[in-house]
Structures are given as structure tokens and as C-alpha cells.
């Protein structure tokens, strides 16, 4: 097979990520429930606050922590408890320290792929935070380049293609998010491999759109061996 350029997503593709956020959100909702709102309403307000803060502060644990605090202050209003705020803050710090939990089959599959293709890790988020996660994962050695951007959209895919002189028909984006990995890559003419993850963040959901490139769907990271 011809040598391809494989751009590979990190969060929820190489390691677990969103499941830790989801767990914290469940606990956060429990802490906020005494304010009298339903769990689904608290979640709805949190999602809205997150969308607003992502536009202003980008992705990452800090931005997420800010959204939790804002949501709590808004909903608890006059019933705000300083201990609850401290508890929320503590949980966010804990989340930041959580080491990446590598998904099943990832290291051996990367070892196989890097022998045959050019691998670029392509992730979005807060640069220092994502770089620390990559470092602690121990997987950086499999990649020729690491790219961390604030948003994965047609523009950032376009600059990646130019920077690394990627021939689109031989370029593949591999990841779990229709919104950040599959659709923008296919829109500019790259191929894509979609690896669904059951805990993909609500904000990343989107119907998959067809492009000019090929689209492959595999159930697990190790299945990439069968395609490359
Ligand atoms: Mg992801």
C-alpha cells in the first residue's frame, strides 16, 4: 500500500476523555440540585454556558471549570454556598491531574501504522494542557508531528494540508467527532475514518456529511490495521 498521511485525533480516540467530564457533570448537578431546578434544566444551562465560554476562552479544563462555577452561581443565586464552590473547584483540579487512560489496542496499532505511514497527531484545546496530556500518554514517539489548534475546522485542516504538503487523496483524518474530525476534513477533500465513541461530547455530535474523499467507519482503533 502507498504511504499515506494519517492525521489522528487524541481525546476519545487515543485515550478516554469525555467520560471523566461526564462523571464530574453528574456530581456537579447533584451539588446544584438543592437550588430547586431539575437535573435536565441544570444540564441545559451548563451546556449553554459552555458554548458561550468556548467562544470566549476556548476548550480546556479551565474554561470548563469557569462554566461550572458560572452555572452554579446563576442557579443557586441567593443560596450559594462557599463550600460547594470550593468542592466544584477541587473536582476540576482533580480532573486536570487525571492521567490519560489509553484506549484498548492503541499503542500496538500506532506501532504498526508508524512503520508504514506518516502520522500527525491533530488535537484541539488549550495548548499547554493538550501538550501535557500528549507527553503523559507516552505516545508522542509514534508521531512525526503534533498539532494543537483552538478549533478543528476547514481553515485549520487547510493550513495543515499546506504546511505538510499533504496530497489530499492520500490524506486521512481519523477520529471520534463528526463535527471536528470527519465533516471538516471531508469538506476540504480529505478521506476520513470515523471511530465512534459511546461517550462523545454532546457538543461534538453532528450528522456525517459525504465529501469527495472516502469515508470508512470502524468500531475500534485496532481495526485500523485492516485498512492501512
Ligand atoms: Mg476526539
Boltz pocket constraint, residues with backbone or C-beta under 6 A from the ligand:
constraints:
  - pocket:
      binder: B
      contacts: [[A, 9], [A, 10], [A, 11], [A, 12], [A, 13], [A, 175], [A, 176], [A, 177]]
      max_distance: 6.0
